[in-house]
C-alpha cells in the first residue's frame, strides 16, 4: 500500500514529487483505469492546492489554473476568444465528469481523443511546468509528444495553462463527431480561432483531434484562410491536401478513410459556425 498525500501548498507537492507519485486531480481517468485493482502506488492529490485553482487575466492573456474544472470553465465570464474551448468543455463526458475533470488532467492524460487539446492548440496555449528546480513554459504543441506521452520531466507538475490575448476581433468554435450526440469518445473533432480585421481573416489557427496520435494544426489551411472575407464562402477554401498532417487510424470506432472524409466535412461545418 502506497502513501496518500493531499498538500495545501504547491511547494509541498513539488517536494513530494522527489519520489515516484501518481498525480491525482479530478480522478476521472485515474479511477476507471483501476477498477478491480488494488491501488498500491503513492498518490499525490493536488485538488487542495489553492495556487492551482482559478482563471485570471495576466498581462495581455489569461492564466487557467491546472485544477480548473470543465464546469468552471464553461461558466466563466470570458471573451469570444474562448467560445470554442467552452463548447469543448460542454462535450467532455456528462455533467458529473465536467464537475470533477480538470483541464490539466485532460492534457496530461494525452489521449488522441482529448476534447480539450484542439481548442487549446487553436488558442496557441502554453503550459506552465514547475519543479523544485524552478519553472518553465512550453507550447502545448511541444508538450504532448505522442499517444499518452508528454514532455513532463521527473519531478515536474503542470500548474497552469496560459492563453495569449489578441488585439483584433476574434472568433472561435469547436465541433465534434461521435457515434452519438453526448457521452462519447470523439471520432473526429476540430477547433478554429480566427482573428479578423476589416471583415477579413487576419490570422487563423485550426486544429484537428482524434485523427493522429497527437492533435494537429493545419498550416496549409490556416495560410489559405488569411485574407479571405469572413462570409459564407469561407468554408469553400478547404481542400483535401490541407489535411496532410493528419494520420488517422482504423479502430473500433471508425476506419482511417472514414475519419479523413469526416474531418473534411467537419472542418467545413466548423468554418460555417465561426462565421456570423
N, C-alpha and C positions, 0 to 999 in steps of 0.2 A: 504494500500500500504506500503510495507516494504522499507528499505533503500537499495541503490545500492552502494557498496564500491569497489574501484579499487586502492588499495595502490601500491606504488612502492617499499616499503621496507618490508621485511619479518616480522620485529618487529611490524609494523603497522597491518599486517594481523593477527598475533597472538593475539595482543591486541583486535582486532575486534571480535575474537572468544570467548571473555569473555561472549558474549550474543549469543543466538542461531542464526546461519547463515547457509545458504546453500552455499557450496563452488562451484564456477564455474571456470572451466579451459577451455577446448575446447568447451564445451556445446553440444557435440554430443549425450549425454544421457539426459542432462538437458532439452533441448528444445522439443524433441519429446515427453517427458513424460508430457509436459504441454500444448500441443496443445488443444485449445478450453477452457483453464482455465486461469483465471487471476493469475498473479504472485504476490502474496501478502506477501511472506517471505522476510527476509533480505538476500541479495545476496552479497557474498564476492567473487569478481572476482580476481583471483590470476595470471592472464595472463600477468600483467605488472611488475612482481617481478623478477628482474634480477638474484637474488640468486637461483631461481628455474629452470633456463634455463641451457642448455648445457650439453655436455658429456665430461668428463675429466678423465685422469689417476690419480688415487690416491693410492700411495704406490704400492702394488703388485696387485691392482684391478682397477675397474672403477666406477665412480660415474655418474649416469644418473639422471639429474635434473627432478623434478616432472612434469614440463610442456614441456619436450621434446616431440615433436610430432612423430607419426609413420613415416612420410615422412623424418623427420630429422634423425631418427634412421637408416632408410633404406639407406640413402645417406652417413652416417658417415663412416670414414675410421677406421674400427675395425678389429681385427684378426678373424680367422676362428671360434674361440670360440663363436662368436656372429652370425654365419651364420643362425642358427635355429631361433633366435629371429628376425633377418632381414627377413627371409621367412615369419614369422608370421606377421610382420609389413606390408607386401605387401598383406596380406589376410584380413586385418581389413577394412571392407567396401570398398567403392570406393575411388578414389583419393581425393575427397573433404573431406571425413571423415579422411583419413590419414593425410591430411594437417592440420586439426584442432584438431583431437583427441589426447589425451596425454597418456603417459604410466601410470602415477599415476591415471588418471581418470579411465582407464581400470581396475586397481587393486581395487580402492575404490568403483567402481560400483559393484564389487564382483559377477558378473554373472557366473553361472556354465559354460557358453559357452564363457567366455572371452578369446580371442585368445592369449593374452599376458601372461597368467598365466602359462600354461605348459612349454613354453621355459624358463621362468624366474625361475620356480621351478627346471628345469633341469640344470640351471646355479648356483643353490644354492644361489639365490639372497636374500638379506636382504633389508628391508625398513627402512628409517630414518624418525622418527616422532619427531616433535617439538611442544612445547607449551611455554607459558610464564614461566613455571616452569623448563624448560630445554629440553634436547633431549634424545632420546633412539633409539636403533636399535633392530629390531625384524626380525627373519627369516620369509620369505614370507609364509612358510608353517604354521606359527602361526598367521599371520596377517589376512588372510581370514578365518573366522570361520564358515561360512555357506552361504547359498543362500542369497545374498545381505547383508551379515553381515561381519563386520571387527572388529578388536581389537582397532580401533581408540577410544581414550578416549575423553570426552568432552573437548573442547579447543585445541585439537591436530590437526596438519596438516601434511600430508605426504609430505616431502620436497625433498626426493631423493630415488633412488634405487641403492644399491651397489652390484656389481658383483665381486667375488674374481677371481684373475688370477690363472693360472695353470703353473707349471714348465714344464709339459710334452707337447708333441704334442697333440692337442685337436681338435676334430671334433664335429660338432653339426648339427642337422637337425630338421625340423618341417613338419608335414603333416596334412592335414585337409580333412574331408569328409563332404560335404553338399549336399543339393538337386540339386545344380548346381555348376558351377565352381567358380563364383565370386558373390560378394554382397549377401552373405548368412550366416545365423547363423549355427554354427557347429553342426553336429550330433555327430561326434567324432573327436577329434584331439589328436595328440601325438607329443612329443618332446624328443630328446635324446641329451645328451652330453657324449662323450667318450674320456677319457684320454688314450693315447697309449704309450707303452714303448716296444721296441724290437719287434714290429709287433703284440703285444697282447694287449688286453684291460686291463689297469691297474686300471681304475675306471670307473663306469658307473652311469649315472643319467637319469632315464626315467620317464616321467610324462604323464598322460592321462587326458584330459579335456572333459567336456560335458557328462561324464558318471557317475557323482556323484555330490552331492551338492557343493563340492569343488574339484578342480582338485587334482589328487592323484599321488604320486610317487609309483613305483612298486619295492619294495625292493627285492622280490624273483627273479625277472627278472634281476635286477642290479647285484645281487650276482652270478647268473648263467652266466653272461657275463664276469665276471672278470677272466682273464687268458686265455680267448678264443682268437684264432688267428683272426685278423681283415681281414676276407676274405668273400667270397660269402656265406659261410655256417653259418655266424654269426646268421642270422635270424632263423636257424633251432633250436636254443636253446630256442626259445619261446614256452612255454607250457600254456594251458588254466588255470592251477592252479595258475600261476603267476599273474593273473588278479584279484585275490581275493579282493584287496582293493576297487575295483570298485563297484558301486551300481547304475547301470543305471535305468532310469525310462521310463515309457510309456508316450509319449506325441504326439502332432500333427505331429511332425517331424519324429519320429521313435519309435518302440517298444523297451522295455528293452532287449529282446532277440536279436533283430537286432543290437542294439548298442554293445552288448557284442561280437557278432560274428564279427562285423565290426572293433571293437577295435583290435581283434586278427590279422585280415588281415592288418590293418593299421600299427600295430607295426612291422609286418614282412616287409612291404614296407619301413617303416622308417629306419630299420636297413640295408636294402639293399641300401638305398640312402646315408647313412652315411659312407658306405664302399667305398673306392676309386675304 
